[in-house]
C-alpha cells in the first residue's frame, strides 16, 4: 500500500503544477498578443516610411538623370578615363 501513497503524492504535486500553469497561461497569451499587435503596428509604420523614402530617392535619381546630359563622344560610364602622359608618374 505504500507504493500507492507515494504515487498519489507525486500525482497530486504534478496536478498542482499543471493547475498553476493552466491558470497563468491566459495572462501570458494575452500579454504576448498585445506585444505582437504593437510590433505589427510599428512594422506597418516603418514599411510606409520606407516606401516614402524609396519614392523620394527614385524621384531624385530620375531628376538628376534628366538634368545631367552626357557629352556626344562619351559612350559609357564603364570605360576608364584616358591617362594623360604628362600626369603619369615616372619610374626611375
VOVEX-575894 format. One record per atom (N, C-alpha, C, O, CB): residue in one letter; x, y, z. Coordinates in steps of 0.05 Angstrom, whole numbers, padded with zeros to 5 digits, always signed. Atoms other than C-alpha are relative to their C-alpha. Glycine has a CB too. Layout:
// residues N
AXYZ ...
//
This chain:
// residues 92
X+00016-00024+00000 X+00000+00000+00000 X+00017+00025+00000 X+00008+00047-00008 X-00019+00000+00024 X-00018-00023-00001 X+00060+00046+00010 X+00006+00011-00028 X+00010+00035-00031 X+00025-00007+00014 X-00006-00009+00028 X+00072+00048-00066 X-00022+00019-00009 X-00017+00039-00022 X+00002-00025-00019 X+00022-00017+00010 X+00002+00077-00079 X+00000+00026+00014 X-00008+00046+00002 X-00026-00015+00005 X-00001-00025-00015 X+00012+00130-00025 X+00020+00019-00013 X+00014+00043-00016 X+00006-00005+00029 X-00021-00017+00012 X+00077+00156-00056 X-00008+00008-00028 X-00002+00031-00037 X+00026-00015-00001 X+00009-00006+00028 X+00047+00152-00126 X-00021+00022+00001 X-00021+00040-00016 X-00011-00025-00013 X+00021-00020-00002 X-00013+00193-00104 X+00011+00027+00007 X+00002+00048-00002 X-00021-00008+00021 X-00013-00026-00007 X+00032+00247-00073 X+00013+00011-00025 X+00011+00035-00030 X+00021-00004+00023 X-00013-00009+00024 X+00072+00251-00138 X-00021+00010-00020 X-00017+00031-00032 X+00016-00023-00012 X+00021-00009+00019 X+00008+00256-00180 X-00012+00026+00010 X-00018+00043-00006 X-00022-00022-00002 X+00012-00025-00010 X-00020+00310-00134 X+00019+00024-00004 X+00009+00046-00010 X-00007-00003+00030 X-00019-00022+00005 X+00044+00351-00140 X+00000+00008-00029 X+00000+00032-00036 X+00028-00009+00009 X+00002-00006+00029 X+00042+00345-00216 X-00026+00014-00007 X-00026+00032-00023 X+00003-00026-00016 X+00026-00012+00004 X-00032+00362-00215 X+00000+00029+00009 X-00012+00046-00005 X-00022-00015+00013 X-00001-00027-00010 X-00019+00424-00173 X+00016+00018-00019 X+00008+00040-00026 X+00013+00001+00028 X-00016-00015+00019 X+00036+00446-00221 X-00015+00006-00026 X-00014+00028-00036 X+00026-00016-00006 X+00016-00004+00025 X-00009+00436-00282 X-00023+00020+00005 X-00030+00035-00013 X-00011-00027-00009 X+00021-00019-00006 X-00065+00475-00248 X+00010+00028+00001 X-00003+00047-00009 X-00014-00007+00027 X-00012-00027+00000 X-00019+00534-00236 X+00006+00009-00028 X+00000+00032-00035 X+00026+00000+00018 X-00006-00007+00028 X+00005+00532-00308 X-00026+00006-00014 X-00027+00026-00030 X+00015-00023-00014 X+00026-00004+00014 X-00068+00527-00332 X-00012+00027+00007 X-00024+00040-00010 X-00019-00023+00008 X+00011-00025-00009 X-00088+00588-00291 X+00017+00024-00010 X+00006+00045-00015 X-00002+00001+00030 X-00017-00022+00008 X-00028+00631-00312 X+00001+00003-00031 X+00006+00025-00040 X+00029-00005+00010 X-00003+00000+00029 X-00029+00613-00386 X-00016+00022-00014 X-00005+00034-00032 X-00007-00027-00011 X+00014-00021+00015 X-00085+00660-00409 X+00012+00028+00003 X+00012+00043-00016 X-00029+00001+00010 X-00013-00026-00004 X-00049+00720-00379 X+00025+00003-00017 X+00030+00024-00028 X+00007+00004+00029 X-00024+00000+00016 X+00014+00701-00415 X-00007+00004-00030 X+00006+00019-00044 X+00016-00026+00003 X+00008-00002+00028 X-00022+00692-00481 X-00010+00028-00007 X-00003+00039-00028 X-00023-00020-00006 X+00009-00027+00005 X-00057+00760-00476 X+00022+00020+00000 X+00022+00040-00015 X-00023+00007+00020 X-00023-00019+00000 X+00008+00795-00458 X+00016-00002-00026 X+00024+00018-00037 X+00018-00006+00025 X-00014+00003+00025 X+00042+00765-00518 X-00015+00011-00023 X-00004+00023-00042 X+00006-00030-00005 X+00017-00010+00022 X-00017+00783-00563 X+00002+00031-00001 X+00004+00042-00023 X-00029-00008+00004 X-00003-00029+00000 X-00012+00856-00541 X+00027+00009-00011 X+00028+00029-00027 X-00003+00011+00028 X-00026-00007+00010 X+00062+00859-00555 X+00002-00005-00030 X+00014+00010-00045 X+00022-00016+00015 X+00000+00007+00028 X+00052+00825-00622 X-00016+00021-00016 X-00007+00029-00038 X-00011-00028-00005 X+00016-00021+00014 X-00002+00876-00642 X+00016+00026-00002 X+00016+00039-00022 X-00026+00005+00015 X-00016-00024+00001 X+00044+00933-00623 X+00023-00002-00020 X+00029+00017-00034 X+00012+00006+00029 X-00021+00005+00019 X+00101+00903-00663 X-00010+00002-00029 X+00004+00013-00046 X+00014-00027+00005 X+00012-00001+00026 X+00056+00895-00723 X-00006+00029-00008 X-00001+00037-00031 X-00026-00016-00001 X+00006-00028+00005 X+00034+00968-00718 X+00026+00015-00007 X+00026+00031-00026 X-00014+00013+00024 X-00026-00013+00006 X+00107+00991-00715 X+00011-00008-00027 X+00022+00008-00042 X+00020-00006+00022 X-00010+00010+00026 X+00125+00947-00774 X-00014+00013-00023 X-00001+00020-00043 X-00002-00030-00001 X+00015-00012+00022 X+00070+00975-00817 X+00008+00029-00003 X+00010+00039-00026 X-00031-00002+00006 X-00009-00028+00001 X+00091+01046-00799 X+00028+00002-00013 X+00032+00020-00030 X+00000+00013+00028 X-00026+00000+00012 X+00163+01030-00817 X-00001-00006-00030 X+00014+00006-00046 X+00018-00020+00014 X+00003+00006+00029 X+00142+01000-00884 X-00010+00024-00015 X+00000+00030-00037 X-00020-00023-00004 X+00009-00025+00013 X+00104+01064-00901 X+00022+00020-00003 X+00025+00033-00024 X-00024+00012+00015 X-00022-00019+00001 X+00164+01107-00884 X+00021-00009-00020 X+00032+00008-00035 X+00013+00003+00028 X-00019+00009+00020 X+00210+01063-00925 X-00010+00003-00028 X+00005+00010-00046 X+00006-00030+00005 X+00011-00004+00027 X+00163+01066-00984 X+00001+00030-00008 X+00007+00036-00031 X-00030-00009-00001 X-00003-00028+00006 X+00162+01142-00979 X+00029+00008-00006 X+00034+00023-00025 X-00011+00017+00024 X-00029-00006+00005 X+00238+01145-00975 X+00008-00011-00027 X+00023+00002-00042 X+00017-00012+00022 X-00006+00012+00026 X+00243+01098-01035 X-00011+00018-00023 X+00003+00022-00043 X-00011-00028-00002 X+00012-00018+00021 X+00196+01143-01075 X+00017+00026-00003 X+00021+00035-00025 X-00029+00007+00007 X-00016-00025+00002 X+00237+01205-01057 X+00027-00005-00013 X+00035+00011-00030 X+00004+00011+00029 X-00026+00006+00012 X+00303+01172-01075 X-00003-00005-00030 X+00013+00004-00046 X+00013-00024+00014 X+00005+00006+00028 X+00274+01147-01141 X-00005+00026-00015 X+00005+00030-00037 X-00023-00019-00003 X+00005-00026+00013 X+00248+01217-01157 X+00025+00017-00003 X+00029+00030-00023 X-00022+00015+00015 X-00025-00015+00001 X+00315+01249-01140 X+00019-00011-00021 X+00032+00004-00035 X+00013+00000+00027 X-00018+00012+00020 X+00353+01199-01183 X-00011+00006-00028 X+00005+00012-00046 X+00001-00030+00004 X+00011-00006+00026 X+00305+01210-01240 X+00005+00029-00008 X+00011+00034-00031 X-00031-00006+00000 X-00005-00029+00006 X+00311+01286-01236 X+00030+00005-00005 X+00037+00022-00021 X-00011+00018+00023 X-00029-00004+00004 X+00387+01281-01231 X+00008-00010-00027 X+00026+00001-00040 X+00016-00015+00022 X-00007+00010+00027 X+00390+01239-01294 X-00010+00019-00022 X+00003+00021-00043 X-00013-00028-00004 X+00011-00018+00020 X+00347+01289-01331 X+00017+00026-00002 X+00020+00037-00023 X-00029+00007+00006 X-00015-00025+00000 X+00390+01349-01310 X+00028-00003-00012 X+00039+00015-00023 X+00001+00011+00028 X-00027+00004+00011 X+00456+01318-01329 X-00002-00012-00028 X-00017-00031-00033 X+00017-00019+00018 X-00001+00010+00028 X+00469+01308-01403 X+00027-00011-00006 X+00047+00002+00002 X-00009+00021-00020 X-00026+00012+00007 X+00524+01263-01429 X+00011+00014-00025 X-00004+00022-00043 X-00003-00030-00005 X-00012-00010+00024 X+00574+01290-01479 X-00004-00018-00024 X-00008-00042-00020 X+00030+00005+00004 X+00006+00016+00024 X+00564+01267-01551 X+00021-00022-00005 X+00013-00044-00014 X-00001+00018-00024 X-00021+00020+00005 X+00631+01230-01555 X+00002-00021+00022 X+00015-00042+00018 X+00027+00014-00003 X-00002+00019-00022 X+00622+01194-01489 X-00021-00022-00003 X-00045-00016-00006 X-00004+00015+00027 X+00018+00022+00006 X+00592+01125-01498 X-00009-00015+00025 X-00032-00024+00027 X+00012-00019-00018 X+00007+00017-00023 X+00594+01091-01430 X+00014+00011+00025 X+00036+00022+00023 X+00007-00029-00005 X-00013-00007-00026 X+00609+01105-01356 X+00019-00021+00009 X+00034-00017+00028 X-00021+00006+00021 X-00016+00022-00009 X+00643+01038-01351 X+00029+00002-00009 X+00047-00010+00003 X-00012-00026-00010 X-00027-00002+00011 X+00704+01058-01392 X+00017+00017+00018 X+00008+00038+00028 X+00000+00012-00029 X-00017-00016-00017 X+00763+01083-01351 X+00009+00025-00014 X+00011+00025-00039 X+00025-00017+00009 X-00009-00025+00013 X+00786+01154-01363 X+00028-00003-00012 X+00044-00018-00002 X+00000+00023+00020 X-00026+00001+00013 X+00845+01164-01410 X+00020+00013+00017 X+00015+00035+00028 X-00001+00012-00029 X-00022-00011-00016 X+00911+01176-01374 X+00015+00020-00017 X+00022+00016-00040 X+00018-00022+00010 X-00016-00020+00013 X+00949+01239-01392 X+00029-00008+00005 X+00037-00014+00028 X-00006+00029+00011 X-00028+00010-00003 X+01022+01220-01405 X+00016+00019+00017 X+00036+00011+00030 X+00013-00003-00027 X-00016-00019-00016 X+01047+01284-01371 X-00007-00003+00030 X+00009+00004+00047 X-00005+00029-00009 X+00008+00003-00028 X+01008+01268-01307 X+00009-00027+00012 X+00007-00031+00036 X-00029+00003+00002 X-00008+00026-00010 X+01033+01196-01303 X+00027+00002+00015 X+00045+00016+00005 X+00002-00020-00023 X-00025-00001-00015 X+01088+01185-01251 X+00022-00015-00016 X+00017-00036-00028 X-00003-00012+00028 X-00022+00013+00014 X+01156+01167-01280 X+00014-00018+00019 X+00018-00011+00043 X+00019+00020-00012 X-00015+00019-00017 X+01193+01107-01254 X+00029+00002-00006 X+00037-00002-00029 X-00010-00030-00004 X-00028-00003+00005 X+01267+01118-01245 X+00016-00021+00014 X+00040-00022+00012 X+00009+00028+00010 
//
